[in-house]
Amino acid sequence: MNILIENADSLEYLAGDNHWTKNAAAGKFFPGTSLAFDAAKKEAINKFNIVGYIAETGQCINLNHGRGRGLPAIVPA
């Protein structure tokens, strides 16, 4: 099982360096849930899920959830 960060709003997976993908197999894998959770809390997203992805079946299992740093504030022009 591979550990991924999922944006709970867009249902996309962190692929690395502020890139997101709809394809779980292309997401960035983490060696454990605690490392993924710590990384997700630093991302500019609101809600996130830590999921286990089973490549053989294409299934995702929700393991944990939380909130990131949130989206950057938009300043009116």
MMTF fields as JSON, N, C-alpha, C and O atoms, coordinates in Angstrom:
{
  "mmtfVersion": "1.0.0",
  "mmtfProducer": "UNKNOWN",
  "numBonds": 307,
  "numAtoms": 308,
  "numGroups": 77,
  "numChains": 1,
  "numModels": 1,
  "chainsPerModel": [1],
  "groupsPerChain": [77],
  "chainIdList": ["A"],
  "bondAtomList": [4, 2, 8, 6, 12, 10, 16, 14, 20, 18, 24, 22, 28, 26, 32, 30, 36, 34, 40, 38, 44, 42, 48, 46, 52, 50, 56, 54, 60, 58, 64, 62, 68, 66, 72, 70, 76, 74, 80, 78, 84, 82, 88, 86, 92, 90, 96, 94, 100, 98, 104, 102, 108, 106, 112, 110, 116, 114, 120, 118, 124, 122, 128, 126, 132, 130, 136, 134, 140, 138, 144, 142, 148, 146, 152, 150, 156, 154, 160, 158, 164, 162, 168, 166, 172, 170, 176, 174, 180, 178, 184, 182, 188, 186, 192, 190, 196, 194, 200, 198, 204, 202, 208, 206, 212, 210, 216, 214, 220, 218, 224, 222, 228, 226, 232, 230, 236, 234, 240, 238, 244, 242, 248, 246, 252, 250, 256, 254, 260, 258, 264, 262, 268, 266, 272, 270, 276, 274, 280, 278, 284, 282, 288, 286, 292, 290, 296, 294, 300, 298, 304, 302],
  "bondOrderList": [1, 1, 1, 1, 1, 1, 1, 1, 1, 1, 1, 1, 1, 1, 1, 1, 1, 1, 1, 1, 1, 1, 1, 1, 1, 1, 1, 1, 1, 1, 1, 1, 1, 1, 1, 1, 1, 1, 1, 1, 1, 1, 1, 1, 1, 1, 1, 1, 1, 1, 1, 1, 1, 1, 1, 1, 1, 1, 1, 1, 1, 1, 1, 1, 1, 1, 1, 1, 1, 1, 1, 1, 1, 1, 1, 1],
  "groupList": [{"groupName": "MET", "atomNameList": ["N", "CA", "C", "O"], "elementList": ["N", "C", "C", "O"], "formalChargeList": [0, 0, 0, 0], "bondAtomList": [1, 0, 2, 1, 3, 2], "bondOrderList": [1, 1, 2], "singleLetterCode": "M", "chemCompType": "L-PEPTIDE LINKING"}, {"groupName": "ASN", "atomNameList": ["N", "CA", "C", "O"], "elementList": ["N", "C", "C", "O"], "formalChargeList": [0, 0, 0, 0], "bondAtomList": [1, 0, 2, 1, 3, 2], "bondOrderList": [1, 1, 2], "singleLetterCode": "N", "chemCompType": "L-PEPTIDE LINKING"}, {"groupName": "ILE", "atomNameList": ["N", "CA", "C", "O"], "elementList": ["N", "C", "C", "O"], "formalChargeList": [0, 0, 0, 0], "bondAtomList": [1, 0, 2, 1, 3, 2], "bondOrderList": [1, 1, 2], "singleLetterCode": "I", "chemCompType": "L-PEPTIDE LINKING"}, {"groupName": "LEU", "atomNameList": ["N", "CA", "C", "O"], "elementList": ["N", "C", "C", "O"], "formalChargeList": [0, 0, 0, 0], "bondAtomList": [1, 0, 2, 1, 3, 2], "bondOrderList": [1, 1, 2], "singleLetterCode": "L", "chemCompType": "L-PEPTIDE LINKING"}, {"groupName": "GLU", "atomNameList": ["N", "CA", "C", "O"], "elementList": ["N", "C", "C", "O"], "formalChargeList": [0, 0, 0, 0], "bondAtomList": [1, 0, 2, 1, 3, 2], "bondOrderList": [1, 1, 2], "singleLetterCode": "E", "chemCompType": "L-PEPTIDE LINKING"}, {"groupName": "ALA", "atomNameList": ["N", "CA", "C", "O"], "elementList": ["N", "C", "C", "O"], "formalChargeList": [0, 0, 0, 0], "bondAtomList": [1, 0, 2, 1, 3, 2], "bondOrderList": [1, 1, 2], "singleLetterCode": "A", "chemCompType": "L-PEPTIDE LINKING"}, {"groupName": "ASP", "atomNameList": ["N", "CA", "C", "O"], "elementList": ["N", "C", "C", "O"], "formalChargeList": [0, 0, 0, 0], "bondAtomList": [1, 0, 2, 1, 3, 2], "bondOrderList": [1, 1, 2], "singleLetterCode": "D", "chemCompType": "L-PEPTIDE LINKING"}, {"groupName": "SER", "atomNameList": ["N", "CA", "C", "O"], "elementList": ["N", "C", "C", "O"], "formalChargeList": [0, 0, 0, 0], "bondAtomList": [1, 0, 2, 1, 3, 2], "bondOrderList": [1, 1, 2], "singleLetterCode": "S", "chemCompType": "L-PEPTIDE LINKING"}, {"groupName": "TYR", "atomNameList": ["N", "CA", "C", "O"], "elementList": ["N", "C", "C", "O"], "formalChargeList": [0, 0, 0, 0], "bondAtomList": [1, 0, 2, 1, 3, 2], "bondOrderList": [1, 1, 2], "singleLetterCode": "Y", "chemCompType": "L-PEPTIDE LINKING"}, {"groupName": "GLY", "atomNameList": ["N", "CA", "C", "O"], "elementList": ["N", "C", "C", "O"], "formalChargeList": [0, 0, 0, 0], "bondAtomList": [1, 0, 2, 1, 3, 2], "bondOrderList": [1, 1, 2], "singleLetterCode": "G", "chemCompType": "PEPTIDE LINKING"}, {"groupName": "HIS", "atomNameList": ["N", "CA", "C", "O"], "elementList": ["N", "C", "C", "O"], "formalChargeList": [0, 0, 0, 0], "bondAtomList": [1, 0, 2, 1, 3, 2], "bondOrderList": [1, 1, 2], "singleLetterCode": "H", "chemCompType": "L-PEPTIDE LINKING"}, {"groupName": "TRP", "atomNameList": ["N", "CA", "C", "O"], "elementList": ["N", "C", "C", "O"], "formalChargeList": [0, 0, 0, 0], "bondAtomList": [1, 0, 2, 1, 3, 2], "bondOrderList": [1, 1, 2], "singleLetterCode": "W", "chemCompType": "L-PEPTIDE LINKING"}, {"groupName": "THR", "atomNameList": ["N", "CA", "C", "O"], "elementList": ["N", "C", "C", "O"], "formalChargeList": [0, 0, 0, 0], "bondAtomList": [1, 0, 2, 1, 3, 2], "bondOrderList": [1, 1, 2], "singleLetterCode": "T", "chemCompType": "L-PEPTIDE LINKING"}, {"groupName": "LYS", "atomNameList": ["N", "CA", "C", "O"], "elementList": ["N", "C", "C", "O"], "formalChargeList": [0, 0, 0, 0], "bondAtomList": [1, 0, 2, 1, 3, 2], "bondOrderList": [1, 1, 2], "singleLetterCode": "K", "chemCompType": "L-PEPTIDE LINKING"}, {"groupName": "PHE", "atomNameList": ["N", "CA", "C", "O"], "elementList": ["N", "C", "C", "O"], "formalChargeList": [0, 0, 0, 0], "bondAtomList": [1, 0, 2, 1, 3, 2], "bondOrderList": [1, 1, 2], "singleLetterCode": "F", "chemCompType": "L-PEPTIDE LINKING"}, {"groupName": "PRO", "atomNameList": ["N", "CA", "C", "O"], "elementList": ["N", "C", "C", "O"], "formalChargeList": [0, 0, 0, 0], "bondAtomList": [1, 0, 2, 1, 3, 2], "bondOrderList": [1, 1, 2], "singleLetterCode": "P", "chemCompType": "L-PEPTIDE LINKING"}, {"groupName": "VAL", "atomNameList": ["N", "CA", "C", "O"], "elementList": ["N", "C", "C", "O"], "formalChargeList": [0, 0, 0, 0], "bondAtomList": [1, 0, 2, 1, 3, 2], "bondOrderList": [1, 1, 2], "singleLetterCode": "V", "chemCompType": "L-PEPTIDE LINKING"}, {"groupName": "GLN", "atomNameList": ["N", "CA", "C", "O"], "elementList": ["N", "C", "C", "O"], "formalChargeList": [0, 0, 0, 0], "bondAtomList": [1, 0, 2, 1, 3, 2], "bondOrderList": [1, 1, 2], "singleLetterCode": "Q", "chemCompType": "L-PEPTIDE LINKING"}, {"groupName": "CYS", "atomNameList": ["N", "CA", "C", "O"], "elementList": ["N", "C", "C", "O"], "formalChargeList": [0, 0, 0, 0], "bondAtomList": [1, 0, 2, 1, 3, 2], "bondOrderList": [1, 1, 2], "singleLetterCode": "C", "chemCompType": "L-PEPTIDE LINKING"}, {"groupName": "ARG", "atomNameList": ["N", "CA", "C", "O"], "elementList": ["N", "C", "C", "O"], "formalChargeList": [0, 0, 0, 0], "bondAtomList": [1, 0, 2, 1, 3, 2], "bondOrderList": [1, 1, 2], "singleLetterCode": "R", "chemCompType": "L-PEPTIDE LINKING"}],
  "groupTypeList": [0, 1, 2, 3, 2, 4, 1, 5, 6, 7, 3, 4, 8, 3, 5, 9, 6, 1, 10, 11, 12, 13, 1, 5, 5, 5, 9, 13, 14, 14, 15, 9, 12, 7, 3, 5, 14, 6, 5, 5, 13, 13, 4, 5, 2, 1, 13, 14, 1, 2, 16, 9, 8, 2, 5, 4, 12, 9, 17, 18, 2, 1, 3, 1, 10, 9, 19, 9, 19, 9, 3, 15, 5, 2, 16, 15, 5],
  "groupIdList": [1, 2, 3, 4, 5, 6, 7, 8, 9, 10, 11, 12, 13, 14, 15, 16, 17, 18, 19, 20, 21, 22, 23, 24, 25, 26, 27, 28, 29, 30, 31, 32, 33, 34, 35, 36, 37, 38, 39, 40, 41, 42, 43, 44, 45, 46, 47, 48, 49, 50, 51, 52, 53, 54, 55, 56, 57, 58, 59, 60, 61, 62, 63, 64, 65, 66, 67, 68, 69, 70, 71, 72, 73, 74, 75, 76, 77],
  "secStructList": [7, 3, 3, 3, 3, 3, 3, 6, 6, 6, 7, 7, 3, 3, 3, 3, 6, 6, 3, 3, 3, 1, 7, 4, 4, 4, 1, 7, 7, 5, 1, 1, 2, 2, 2, 2, 2, 2, 2, 2, 2, 6, 1, 1, 7, 1, 3, 3, 3, 3, 3, 3, 3, 3, 6, 6, 6, 6, 3, 3, 3, 3, 3, 3, 3, 3, 3, 7, 1, 7, 7, 7, 7, 7, 7, 7, 7],
  "xCoordList": [0.848, 0.0, 0.895, 1.892, 0.523, 1.245, 0.462, -0.765, 1.166, 0.551, 0.601, 1.667, -0.552, -0.67, -1.375, -2.051, -1.211, -1.963, -3.01, -2.697, -4.268, -5.37, -5.969, -6.269, -6.142, -6.855, -8.333, -8.926, -8.936, -10.315, -11.317, -12.42, -10.959, -11.877, -11.85, -12.902, -10.653, -10.532, -10.404, -10.514, -10.169, -9.945, -8.75, -8.747, -7.735, -6.478, -5.411, -5.532, -4.366, -3.289, -2.023, -1.714, -1.302, -0.048, 0.949, 1.235, 1.476, 2.46, 3.86, 4.84, 3.971, 5.271, 5.405, 4.889, 6.104, 6.41, 5.198, 5.248, 4.121, 2.901, 2.19, 1.402, 2.446, 1.736, 0.757, 1.065, -0.421, -1.468, -1.944, -1.871, -2.43, -2.881, -4.159, -4.375, -4.994, -6.208, -5.871, -6.684, -4.681, -4.253, -3.484, -2.368, -4.072, -3.434, -2.08, -1.164, -1.936, -0.669, 0.456, 1.629, 0.116, 1.125, 1.425, 2.263, 0.755, 0.973, 2.295, 2.913, 2.72, 3.957, 3.681, 2.786, 4.446, 4.278, 5.12, 6.251, 4.553, 5.239, 5.494, 4.694, 6.601, 6.931, 6.028, 6.007, 5.287, 4.413, 3.36, 3.498, 2.304, 1.22, 1.652, 1.189, 2.52, 2.926, 3.743, 3.601, 4.584, 5.356, 4.435, 4.613, 3.459, 2.492, 1.659, 1.399, 1.238, 0.431, 1.21, 0.668, 2.461, 3.306, 3.493, 3.449, 3.7, 3.876, 2.581, 2.613, 1.457, 0.16, -0.178, -0.78, 0.2, -0.095, 0.644, 0.259, 1.689, 2.473, 1.982, 2.417, 1.076, 0.578, -0.464, -1.154, -0.573, -1.54, -2.9, -3.43, -3.448, -4.775, -5.58, -5.018, -6.88, -7.717, -7.76, -6.931, -8.694, -8.829, -8.045, -7.966, -7.472, -6.763, -7.088, -7.54, -6.846, -6.95, -5.615, -4.944, -5.236, -4.101, -4.731, -5.522, -4.379, -5.003, -3.96, -2.81, -4.384, -3.584, -4.078, -5.269, -3.195, -3.554, -3.049, -1.862, -3.958, -3.621, -3.56, -4.595, -2.357, -2.152, -2.807, -3.326, -2.788, -3.328, -4.821, -5.303, -5.549, -7.004, -7.455, -8.609, -6.565, -6.914, -7.756, -8.377, -7.782, -8.585, -7.805, -6.589, -8.528, -7.974, -8.719, -9.944, -7.972, -8.536, -8.164, -6.987, -9.176, -8.921, -8.321, -8.928, -7.119, -6.416, -6.452, -6.435, -6.503, -6.48, -6.922, -7.008, -7.201, -7.573, -7.131, -6.823, -7.109, -6.698, -6.84, -7.516, -6.185, -6.216, -4.791, -3.914, -4.589, -3.293, -3.218, -3.982, -2.301, -2.128, -3.264, -3.391, -4.089, -5.16, -4.674, -3.476, -5.613, -5.275, -4.693, -5.072, -3.78, -3.223, -4.328, -5.255, -4.219, -5.213, -5.138, -4.049, -6.303, -6.369, -6.593, -7.577, -5.68, -5.751, -6.416, -5.952, -7.518, -8.176, -7.233, -6.414, -7.371, -6.516, -6.964, -6.352],
  "yCoordList": [-1.172, 0.0, 1.238, 1.3, 2.221, 3.483, 4.567, 4.612, 5.434, 6.506, 7.792, 8.186, 8.454, 9.67, 10.772, 10.509, 12.008, 13.152, 13.496, 13.69, 13.568, 13.92, 15.256, 15.45, 16.165, 17.407, 17.044, 16.586, 17.243, 16.812, 17.618, 17.137, 18.825, 19.645, 19.288, 19.154, 19.133, 18.866, 17.383, 16.991, 16.553, 15.108, 14.817, 13.84, 15.674, 15.466, 15.036, 15.28, 14.393, 13.862, 14.693, 15.102, 14.933, 15.676, 14.868, 13.709, 15.514, 14.859, 15.372, 14.772, 16.473, 17.037, 18.465, 18.845, 19.271, 20.668, 21.448, 22.017, 21.474, 22.214, 21.731, 22.477, 20.523, 19.937, 18.887, 18.145, 18.846, 17.926, 17.127, 17.602, 15.918, 15.042, 14.325, 14.057, 14.019, 13.217, 11.721, 10.91, 11.362, 9.97, 9.577, 10.049, 8.725, 8.323, 7.664, 7.842, 6.916, 6.233, 7.22, 6.874, 8.437, 9.459, 10.345, 11.243, 10.103, 10.898, 10.585, 9.554, 11.478, 11.298, 10.347, 10.591, 9.273, 8.283, 8.66, 9.126, 8.451, 8.72, 7.402, 6.473, 7.303, 6.045, 5.73, 4.591, 6.714, 6.471, 7.557, 8.636, 7.276, 8.238, 9.485, 10.581, 9.352, 10.527, 11.499, 12.712, 10.991, 11.861, 12.556, 13.736, 11.823, 12.409, 13.474, 14.532, 13.203, 14.152, 15.44, 16.532, 15.327, 16.503, 17.314, 18.544, 16.636, 17.325, 18.002, 19.117, 17.352, 17.904, 19.163, 20.086, 19.217, 20.39, 21.63, 22.752, 21.441, 22.553, 23.021, 24.061, 22.258, 22.594, 23.701, 23.857, 24.466, 25.554, 25.013, 25.394, 24.126, 23.555, 23.67, 23.822, 23.599, 23.622, 22.231, 21.912, 21.405, 20.063, 19.052, 19.172, 18.059, 16.998, 15.655, 15.564, 14.62, 13.242, 12.56, 12.798, 11.717, 10.814, 9.492, 8.91, 9.028, 7.815, 6.745, 7.041, 5.518, 4.38, 3.964, 3.705, 3.894, 3.528, 2.123, 1.834, 1.262, -0.116, -0.194, -0.204, -0.249, -0.189, -1.353, -1.171, -2.533, -3.721, -3.598, -4.106, -2.93, -2.818, -1.397, -1.194, -0.411, 0.974, 1.588, 2.632, 0.953, 1.436, 2.404, 2.287, 3.359, 4.276, 4.076, 3.954, 4.044, 3.877, 5.109, 5.452, 5.779, 6.973, 6.545, 5.768, 7.057, 6.694, 7.787, 7.494, 9.052, 10.177, 11.421, 11.398, 12.501, 13.752, 14.925, 14.767, 16.096, 17.283, 18.517, 18.511, 19.591, 20.869, 21.352, 21.241, 21.886, 22.454, 23.918, 24.384, 24.642, 26.069, 26.891, 28.064, 26.331, 27.07, 27.68, 27.707, 28.168, 28.786, 30.178, 30.845, 30.62, 31.955, 33.007, 32.862, 34.052, 35.127, 35.863, 36.139, 36.181, 36.926, 38.394, 38.752, 39.212, 40.647, 41.33, 41.187, 42.088, 42.777, 43.798, 44.419, 43.954, 44.887, 46.303, 47.211],
  "zCoordList": [0.0, 0.0, 0.0, 0.72, -0.819, -0.917, -0.183, -0.265, 0.528, 1.299, 0.485, 0.011, 0.32, -0.48, 0.299, 1.294, -0.165, 0.346, -0.701, -1.875, -0.252, -1.142, -0.704, 0.474, -1.646, -1.379, -1.274, -2.251, -0.097, 0.129, -0.694, -0.955, -1.105, -1.895, -3.381, -4.007, -3.943, -5.382, -5.711, -6.872, -4.684, -4.843, -5.742, -6.491, -5.659, -6.379, -5.386, -4.185, -5.895, -5.071, -5.284, -6.403, -4.195, -4.294, -5.108, -4.806, -6.158, -7.014, -6.724, -7.165, -5.988, -5.632, -6.08, -7.131, -5.282, -5.595, -6.115, -7.206, -5.342, -5.668, -6.929, -7.511, -7.352, -8.488, -7.951, -7.018, -8.56, -8.14, -9.342, -10.475, -9.102, -10.176, -9.763, -8.581, -10.733, -10.488, -10.456, -10.013, -10.922, -11.017, -9.751, -9.531, -8.929, -7.668, -7.904, -7.101, -8.978, -9.267, -9.562, -9.429, -9.957, -10.266, -9.059, -9.145, -7.943, -6.742, -6.067, -6.332, -5.198, -4.434, -3.271, -2.461, -3.193, -2.133, -0.915, -1.047, 0.264, 1.523, 2.24, 2.124, 2.983, 3.66, 4.855, 5.322, 5.354, 6.492, 6.625, 6.048, 7.388, 7.54, 8.3, 7.982, 9.289, 10.058, 9.207, 9.356, 8.328, 7.431, 6.431, 6.129, 5.925, 4.992, 5.692, 5.12, 6.924, 7.69, 7.933, 7.758, 8.33, 8.564, 7.282, 7.314, 6.165, 4.88, 4.447, 3.926, 4.654, 4.24, 5.026, 4.477, 6.3, 7.118, 6.624, 6.954, 5.843, 5.307, 3.941, 3.445, 3.333, 1.996, 2.061, 3.069, 0.985, 0.888, 0.45, -0.594, 1.262, 1.02, 2.303, 3.387, 2.176, 3.37, 3.981, 4.833, 3.572, 4.134, 3.296, 2.073, 3.968, 3.262, 3.885, 5.026, 3.104, 3.569, 3.35, 2.346, 4.287, 4.085, 3.669, 4.411, 2.493, 1.968, 1.678, 1.353, 1.803, 1.375, 0.007, -0.164, -0.965, -2.333, -2.621, -2.473, -3.03, -3.383, -4.906, -5.573, -5.448, -6.897, -7.636, -8.738, -7.047, -7.719, -8.007, -9.019, -7.129, -7.298, -7.63, -8.005, -7.5, -7.746, -6.636, -6.835, -5.471, -4.354, -3.478, -3.323, -2.909, -1.918, -0.606, -0.587, 0.482, 1.814, 2.624, 2.738, 3.191, 3.991, 5.325, 6.062, 5.638, 6.867, 7.921, 9.117, 7.492, 8.425, 7.667, 6.439, 8.378, 7.737, 8.604, 9.785, 7.994, 8.726, 7.876, 6.848, 8.324, 7.608, 7.355, 8.211, 6.166, 5.799, 6.183, 7.029, 5.565, 5.837, 5.277, 5.628, 4.425, 3.769, 2.487, 2.204, 1.716, 0.446, 0.69, 1.653, -0.17, 0.006, -0.108, -0.904, 0.683, 0.654, -0.676, -1.181, -1.243, -2.49, -2.137, -1.489, -2.567, -2.274, -3.456, -4.587, -3.214, -4.339, -4.973, -4.296, -6.286, -7.033, -6.873, -7.437]
}
